[in-house]
């Protein structure tokens, strides 16, 4: 039998919350399955909350407080955990932060910036400073560190989502970084592709009108839940779960994918641009 992993409650608010939840559950003599009985959630979801890996939904917290007779403690502390988990990220991005960790697939279209999951630290810093020119160094560092933590999705031996990114060709031709740093950013995309972590496609600059021109799109599917779509503007974002709208976005993404270059040709274009930057040249 595998030894149960201990929870370090000092690591942060989510793990402190989770450790207290486990303590109260075990003090009541309940298994994970027994505690979630009568709710809409499974024992694995509750286990991930106990380990500080997942947020506690308000309705589940209410159920837990009722079963454990904890006088509303877990429901009152829900918001504290949610705020701690999204440190460095906007509130409207909270649902995506959790969803992408459990996604079976992620399909992303980014016409103006390289997607956050693929960014290097200098690229992220340049984007954050451009969006928040009056932010203090500490505020910028917090946002950059939070973004870099997301990129760990593709690191290690854990199973990662099937990730597909369609990028506009202008992202290769008009760098926002010095040439050497621009090469390193494109090298990251190349390395993730060659390690079979992602599939990139480049949309040529002269492809003409195409679907999804006005917006960024992130489509996520899950093994045990309906798909989600996330769209974002400069200072706002929207998560969409309406089945009819999700289907429209998925169809539009399929049309966009058909207009883009094949993955092999796209990778060649990325690596050629990186080599040009390394040699101090502007890609053609």
N, C-alpha and C positions, 0 to 999 in steps of 0.2 A: 504494500500500500504506500502510495506517495506521501511524503511528509508535507503537511500543510505549511504553506509559506506564511511567515509572520508579517504583520503589517506595521510599518514604521509610522506611527502617528505624528512624529515630529517633522515629517517630510513636507507637510503642508496641510491646508484646510481640508482638501478632499480625503486624504488618508486619515486625518484625525477623525473626521466624520465617519469614515468607513470602519475604523477600528472600534469606535463607540457603538456603531450599529452591530458589528459582530459580537461585541461583548454583551450587549443587551439581548441579542438573539440567543446566544449560548446560555446566558444566565436564565433565560426563560425555558431552556431545554428544547428549543425548536431547531429543526433542520431548515436549510434554505427553502426546500420545497414546502414545508409546513408554513413558513412565514409568508410566502407569496400566495398561498392558497386563498382563493376568493378575490384575487386581483387579476389584472390583465397581463401580468408580467411573469416571466419564467425565472427559475432559480439561477440560471447563468447570468441573467441581467443583475440580479441582486448580488451575486458573488462579485461581479465587476465593480459594483458600487462599494462593496466592503473593501476592495483592494484600492479604491481611489481612482479607478480607471474610467468610471462612467458617472454621469450626473444622476441625481435622484429626481425622478419626475414627481411633481407635487401630489398627484393622486396616489402614487405608491407610498410617498412619505406619510400621507394621511392614513393609509391602510396600515402601515407599519406601526405608527403611533397608537392606533386603535388596538391592534393585536398585542403589542408589547406593553400597552398601558404606560407610555412614556410622556403623557401630558403634553403632546404637541411638539416635543423637542425636535424631532427630525423634520417636521414640516416647517418649523420656525427657522431652522438652520439651512434649509434648501438654497435660499438666495445667496447666503454666504459662500456656499460651495460653488454655485454657478459663477459668481463673480471671480472667485479664485481661479477657476478653470479657464476663464477667458482673459486672464491678465495679458495685456499687450494687444488684445484684439477688440474690435468693436462689438457691441452687444448684438447687433444684427447678424454677426458671423458665428454666433455661439452654436447654432444647430449644425452648421457645416463642420465645425471643429470636431464634434463627436461623430457625426455621420461618416466622415471620410475614413475613420479608423475601422469601421465595420462594413465598408462597402465591398461588394464583389467586383464592381467595375466603376471607373470614373472616366467620363469623357468631357474634355474641356476645350473651349474655344476662347482664345485670347488675342484680340486684334491689335492691342496697343502696348501691352507689357507681357513679359514672360511670366507664366503662371507661378504663383507663390511656391508651390510644391517643387518647382524646378530651379528656383533662384539660388544664386550664391549669396554669401553675406554682403559683399560690396554692392551687388545689384539691388538687394532688398534695401540696404541703407540709402542708396540713391533715390529709390522710389518713395521711401518713407519721408526723407527730407524734402523732396519735391512736393509731396502732398501736405506736409506739415512744416512749412518753412520757419515758423516761430517756435516750434517745440524745443524744449531744453534737451541737452545731450542725454540726460537720464531718461527722458520720455522716448527719445529716438531709440536708445539702447533697449528699452523694454519692448518696444514694438518689433525691433529687429530680432531680438532673442526669441520672442514668441513665434515669429515667422520661421526662424531657423529650426525651432523645435518641431514644427509641422513637417519639415523636409525629412525628418527621421523616419517617416512612413516608408521610405524606400531603402532604409539601411538595415543591416543585420540579416538574420536568417528567417525572420518571421514571414508568413505568407502575406503578400501585398496585393492590393486590388489590381485588376487589369486596367492599366491607365493609358488613355489615348488622348493626345494633345494635338490640336490643329492650331498652328501659329501662322500669323501673317508674315509674308516675306520681308516686310519692312523691319521686322524685329531683328533680322540678320544684317540688314544694310545700314541701319541708322542707330548706332550704339549710344547708350546713355552713360557709358563708362570709358575710361582710357582704353586704348587699343589692347594692351596685354590683358587687362581685366575682362574686356569683352571676349577675348579668346578663351579665357578660363570659364566664363559663363557658358559659352557654347560647348566647351569640352565637357562640362557636367551633363548637358543634354545628350551628347554623344556617348558618354560613359554609361549613363542609365539605359540608353537604347541598346548598346552592345552587351550589357549584362542582362538584357531581356526583362528590365523592370518597367519600361515605358515603350510606347509606339508613337513617334511624332510624325506629323504630316505638315508640309508647308503649303500655304495657299499663295499661289503666285500673285505678284502685284498687278498683273494685267489680266486677271481672270474675269473681270467685268462684274456686273451685279451678282450678288449671291445671298443666300439666306443668312440671317443673323448679323447683318451688317451693323446695326446700331448698338449691339450689346455683347457683353461677355456672357458665357453660358457654362455651367458646370452641371453635368447630369450624373447622378449616382444611382446605382442599382444595388440591391441587397439580397442575400440569400433567404431572409426571413421577414422582409418588410417591403411595402410598395416603394417605387422609385421616387427620388426627389430631384428637383431642378433648383439651382441657385443662380441668380443673376445679380450683377453688381454695377453700381455707378461709383463716382469718386468718393462720396461720403455716405452711401447708403447701399443696402442690399436687400434682396427679397428671396425667401425660400418658398418654393411652390410645390404643393403635393396634390393639387387637383388633378385627377387622372386624365381629363380631357386636355388640359393645358400641358401636362407633362408629355402626353402623346404628340402634341403639336411640336414641342421643342425637340423631341427625339426624331421626328420626321425631318425637321429643318436641319438637324445635325447630320443626318444621313445624306441629305442633299449637299451640304457643305463638304462632307468627307469625299463625296464623289467629285467635287470641283477641285480638290487639293491634289498635290503630287503624291504618287505612291510612297510608302514608307522608305523603301530603299533609296529612291531618288532624293527624298527629303533629307535623309541622313547624310547623303553625299553633299548636299547643298550646305547643311549645317557645318560639316567638317571642313569644307572648302572655305567657308567664310571665316571659321576659326583660324585656319592656317594663314589666310590673308592678314588678319589682325595681328597674328604673331610676327609676321614679316613687316609690320608697320604699314600695311596697305589697306585702303578702303575697299571692301568687297564690291565686285561689279554687279 
